[in-house]
């Protein structure tokens, strides 16, 4: 899977989960469906939260691979906070060539390939199963920690 496809998949998934969360909120607060509304928010919010984190981690991983500047990576992550903003960011990144190319598994003559971040990234990219396991374990650990802390705005 190319960086472009990986990023696009998570950008679209993040937008879809915004729809689930918004529908849950409408069920609870606009249509006042009681327990069904609570369930809608709980299910939509849980799915959205998980995909939100996965998208943020993906934006960092792809951004490092594609050599985005830190503000571009940060903007990519922040777009997950605004409903549906991951889609225009993905389109912009694609249109401007920021998603071109494959995973950087081999060192080149580029001086940026000599940094510890690039060496570590290349090492993980040459061990994709380990990278996937660490990605998923980190995602689950962050998600579980946030569940223990509680939902945004508290549990009413």
MOSULWO-V380629 format. One record per backbone hydrogen bond with DSSP energy under -1.0 kcal/mol. NH is the residue of the N-H (numbers start at 1). CO is the residue of the C=O. If there is no record, write none. Layout:
# MOSULWO-V380629
nh: <NH & NH>
co: <CO & CO>
This chain:
# MOSULWO-V380629
nh: <6 & 7 & 8 & 9 & 10 & 11 & 12 & 13 & 14 & 15 & 16 & 17 & 18 & 19 & 20 & 21 & 22 & 23 & 24 & 25 & 26 & 27 & 28 & 29 & 30 & 31 & 33 & 36 & 38 & 39 & 40 & 41 & 42 & 43 & 44 & 45 & 46 & 47 & 48 & 49 & 50 & 51 & 52 & 53 & 54 & 55 & 56 & 57 & 58 & 59 & 60 & 61 & 62 & 63 & 64 & 65 & 66 & 68 & 73 & 74 & 75 & 76 & 77 & 78 & 79 & 80 & 81 & 85 & 89 & 90 & 91 & 92 & 93 & 94 & 95 & 96 & 97 & 98 & 100 & 105 & 113 & 114 & 115 & 119 & 120 & 121 & 122 & 123 & 124 & 125 & 126 & 127 & 131 & 132 & 133 & 134 & 135 & 136 & 137 & 138 & 139 & 140 & 141 & 142 & 143 & 144 & 145 & 146 & 147 & 148 & 149 & 150 & 154>
co: <2 & 3 & 4 & 5 & 6 & 7 & 8 & 9 & 10 & 11 & 12 & 13 & 14 & 15 & 16 & 17 & 18 & 19 & 20 & 21 & 22 & 23 & 24 & 25 & 26 & 26 & 27 & 33 & 34 & 35 & 36 & 37 & 38 & 39 & 40 & 41 & 42 & 43 & 44 & 45 & 46 & 47 & 48 & 49 & 50 & 51 & 52 & 53 & 54 & 55 & 56 & 57 & 58 & 59 & 60 & 61 & 62 & 63 & 69 & 70 & 71 & 72 & 73 & 74 & 75 & 77 & 78 & 82 & 85 & 86 & 87 & 88 & 89 & 90 & 91 & 92 & 94 & 93 & 97 & 103 & 110 & 111 & 112 & 115 & 116 & 117 & 118 & 119 & 120 & 121 & 122 & 124 & 127 & 128 & 129 & 130 & 131 & 132 & 133 & 134 & 135 & 136 & 137 & 138 & 139 & 140 & 141 & 142 & 143 & 144 & 145 & 146 & 151>
